Amino acid sequence: MDKSLEKFSSQLDCQDLAELREYARQSNQRISSILTEAVSSHLQRVRIRPLFRQAMDEVLEENSELLSRLAK
């Protein structure tokens, strides 16, 4: 599956960038590949978090009486 790529510019803390470059060198990866994976992973986490919270709220609401009795 080919993904369309677009160049963009960003900034990083100098120390973080140095560590990223070293990690890329040691792991024989391109910085762009590492950043693409990191951004995808982050976006997946932030999309799942609201769904998880909504599901937890529903479970807590549905079982509030039982949870209250268990807490005693």
C-alpha positions in Angstrom: 0.0 0.0 0.0 1.6 3.2 -1.2 1.0 6.2 1.0 1.1 9.7 -0.3 3.9 11.6 1.5 4.2 15.3 2.0 7.2 17.2 3.2 6.9 19.6 6.1 9.1 21.5 8.4 9.2 21.3 12.2 11.5 22.0 15.1 12.9 19.9 17.9 14.9 20.6 21.0 18.6 20.3 20.1 19.3 17.5 22.5 16.2 15.5 21.4 17.3 15.9 17.7 20.8 14.8 18.5 19.4 11.7 20.3 17.0 11.1 17.4 19.9 11.2 14.9 21.9 8.9 17.0 19.0 6.4 17.4 18.4 6.5 13.6 22.1 5.8 13.0 22.3 3.0 15.5 19.1 1.4 14.3 19.9 1.9 10.6 16.6 3.8 10.0 15.7 7.0 8.4 14.6 9.8 10.7 11.5 10.3 8.6 10.5 6.6 9.1 11.0 7.0 12.9 8.9 10.2 13.0 6.2 8.7 10.8 5.9 5.7 13.1 5.9 7.9 16.2 3.2 10.2 14.9 1.0 7.3 13.8 1.4 5.6 17.2 0.5 8.9 19.0 -2.5 9.6 16.9 -3.8 6.0 17.5 -3.5 6.4 21.3 -5.3 9.8 21.4 -8.1 8.4 19.2 -8.6 5.4 21.4 -8.5 7.2 24.7 -11.9 9.0 24.3 -13.5 5.7 23.2 -12.1 3.9 26.2 -13.2 6.7 28.6 -16.7 6.6 27.1 -16.9 2.8 27.5 -15.6 3.0 31.1 -18.2 5.7 31.9 -21.0 3.5 30.5 -19.8 0.5 32.5 -19.6 2.6 35.7 -23.0 4.0 35.1 -24.6 0.7 34.3 -23.1 -0.9 37.4 -23.2 2.0 39.8 -25.5 0.2 42.3 -23.3 -2.9 42.4 -20.1 -0.9 42.7 -21.6 1.1 45.5 -22.5 -2.1 47.4 -19.1 -3.5 46.8 -17.5 -0.4 48.2 -19.2 -0.9 51.6 
